[in-house]
Amino acid sequence: MQINWEHLKEQATAAMKQAYAPYSKFPVGVAALVDDGRIVTGCNVENASYGLTLCAECGLVSSLINSGGGRLIAFTCVDISGNLLMPCGRCRQLLQEHGGSKLQLATDDGIKTLAELLPWAFGPEEMEKRLD
């Protein structure tokens, strides 16, 4: 499947503009291509109780599941200036669950796989090994 990285970045930027970030003033938007051709997006949603803040990746995964599921194959994340951002460790784990190690991510250093950014990841495959 052809990946239009510029279109993904545009979709992430549009999502970022919907972010609710009154405390940090750091809106984040994400977009991902799903294996069936859909694009799902998400934005961060802050909370006065900081621990309850939702990352943009949480919104994206919720959108993925709510719109029929599937596997993420390409992902991008941007800040208010359109700069590429890297997901934190927690969010990389969310992406591992729904995209796996072959998920491609846009970075300042080019396209990387999630395996490069989250080596030795723990995912659904590990659970299957342990349950057999």
C-alpha positions as CSV (number, residue, x, y, z in Angstrom):
1,M,0.0,0.0,0.0
2,Q,1.3,3.4,-1.0
3,I,1.8,5.8,2.0
4,N,1.3,9.5,1.4
5,W,3.3,10.9,4.3
6,E,2.4,14.5,3.5
7,H,-1.3,13.7,3.6
8,L,-0.8,11.9,7.0
9,K,1.0,15.0,8.3
10,E,-1.9,17.2,7.1
11,Q,-4.4,15.0,8.9
12,A,-2.3,15.1,12.1
13,T,-2.1,18.9,11.9
14,A,-5.9,19.1,11.5
15,A,-6.3,16.9,14.5
16,M,-3.8,19.0,16.5
17,K,-6.0,22.0,15.9
18,Q,-8.8,20.2,17.8
19,A,-6.6,19.5,20.9
20,Y,-7.7,20.6,24.3
21,A,-4.4,21.8,25.9
22,P,-5.3,24.7,28.2
23,Y,-2.6,23.8,30.8
24,S,0.5,22.8,28.9
25,K,-0.3,24.9,25.8
26,F,1.2,22.0,23.9
27,P,-1.4,20.7,21.4
28,V,-0.5,17.4,19.7
29,G,-2.1,15.7,16.7
30,V,-1.6,12.3,15.3
31,A,-2.7,10.4,12.2
32,A,-2.2,6.8,11.1
33,L,-3.0,4.8,8.0
34,V,-4.9,1.6,8.7
35,D,-4.4,-1.6,6.7
36,D,-7.8,-1.2,5.0
37,G,-6.9,2.3,3.7
38,R,-8.7,4.4,6.4
39,I,-6.9,7.2,8.2
40,V,-7.6,7.6,11.9
41,T,-6.6,10.6,13.9
42,G,-6.3,11.8,17.5
43,C,-5.4,14.8,19.7
44,N,-4.4,15.3,23.2
45,V,-7.1,16.1,25.8
46,E,-5.7,17.6,29.0
47,N,-7.4,17.5,32.4
48,A,-6.9,19.7,35.5
49,S,-5.9,16.5,37.2
50,Y,-2.8,16.0,35.1
51,G,-2.7,12.2,35.5
52,L,-6.0,12.0,33.7
53,T,-4.8,13.7,30.6
54,L,-5.2,11.7,27.4
55,C,-2.4,11.5,24.9
56,A,-3.2,12.0,21.2
57,E,-2.3,8.4,20.6
58,C,-5.0,7.3,23.1
59,G,-7.6,9.2,20.9
60,L,-6.2,7.6,17.8
61,V,-6.4,4.1,19.2
62,S,-10.0,4.8,20.4
63,S,-10.9,6.1,16.9
64,L,-9.3,3.0,15.3
65,I,-11.4,0.6,17.4
66,N,-14.5,2.7,17.2
67,S,-14.3,2.8,13.4
68,G,-13.9,-1.0,12.9
69,G,-10.4,-1.9,14.1
70,G,-7.6,-3.1,11.9
71,R,-3.8,-2.7,12.0
72,L,-1.9,0.5,11.9
73,I,0.7,0.6,9.2
74,A,2.0,4.2,9.1
75,F,1.9,6.9,11.8
76,T,2.8,10.5,12.3
77,C,2.7,13.0,15.2
78,V,3.0,16.8,15.1
79,D,3.1,19.7,17.4
80,I,1.6,23.2,17.0
81,S,4.3,24.2,14.6
82,G,3.9,21.1,12.5
83,N,7.2,19.7,13.8
84,L,7.3,15.9,14.0
85,L,7.2,14.5,17.5
86,M,8.1,11.0,18.8
87,P,5.6,9.2,20.9
88,C,6.6,8.6,24.5
89,G,7.3,5.0,25.7
90,R,3.7,4.5,26.9
91,C,2.3,5.6,23.6
92,R,4.8,3.4,21.7
93,Q,3.4,0.5,23.7
94,L,-0.1,1.5,22.6
95,L,1.1,1.6,19.0
96,Q,2.8,-1.8,19.4
97,E,-0.6,-3.3,20.4
98,H,-2.4,-2.0,17.3
99,G,0.4,-1.8,14.7
100,G,3.2,-4.1,15.8
101,S,6.9,-3.8,15.2
102,K,6.5,-3.2,11.4
103,L,4.5,0.0,12.0
104,Q,6.2,2.8,10.2
105,L,6.7,6.2,11.9
106,A,7.7,9.5,10.4
107,T,10.8,10.9,12.3
108,D,13.2,13.8,11.7
109,D,15.6,11.1,10.6
110,G,13.3,9.6,8.0
111,I,10.9,6.6,8.3
112,K,11.6,4.2,11.2
113,T,9.8,1.1,12.2
114,L,8.4,0.7,15.7
115,A,10.8,-2.1,16.2
116,E,13.7,0.4,15.9
117,L,12.0,2.7,18.4
118,L,10.8,0.1,20.9
119,P,13.2,-2.8,20.7
120,W,12.2,-6.0,22.5
121,A,8.6,-4.8,22.7
122,F,6.0,-6.7,24.6
123,G,2.8,-7.3,22.6
124,P,0.0,-9.6,21.9
125,E,2.4,-12.2,20.4
126,E,4.1,-12.5,23.8
127,M,0.8,-13.1,25.5
128,E,0.1,-15.9,23.0
129,K,3.4,-17.5,23.7
130,R,2.8,-17.5,27.4
131,L,-0.7,-18.8,27.2
132,D,0.1,-21.8,24.9
